[in-house]
Each structure stands twice: as C-alpha cells, then as structure tokens.
Amino acid sequence: MPEDIKRPRFLTVEQVAEELNVSVSQIRASLKSGDLRGIQIGGRNVWRIAVTDVEDYIAEAYRQTAERIAAGELAE
C-alpha cells in the first residue's frame, strides 16, 4: 500500500460487513457474542472495530476451519 494512503484504525459495522461480505446483523451478532472484538462509542449500537481485530478474527476463522477439515467435519 502506498505510504500516502493511510488506512483507518477503526471501521464501522457496515465497513466490516462489506469487507467480509456478510450482513451487518452477522457482524453485530459476532460483536455481542465476543467472537469479534469491538468498542461501543457514544450511543447505543454505535460500534467501532479495529482493523487489527478484524485481521485477528479472520486468522481465527482460518484456524477453526483448518481444525474442522482435519477432523473430517467439513466435506470437500
């Protein structure tokens, strides 16, 4: 990524949903369950998710998927 383009530190629920190609309600459910870390800012249901937390969430999803494949839980 070019140095003059700075990626934001935090993303909105909508931005994370778009990044992961899932619904906003799925992201909100992941926040409420604790699977995805985020912080509530100000009013109710105003969440911000750190880019690093999104990356951690993705890495954990890869790890869990690999585990399920190794255990024979997922069909090819």
Secondary structure, 3 states (H helix, E strand, C coil): CCCCCCCCCEECHHHHHHHHCCCHHHHHHHHHHCCCCCEECCCCCCEEEEHHHHHHHHHHHHHHHHHHHHCCCCCC
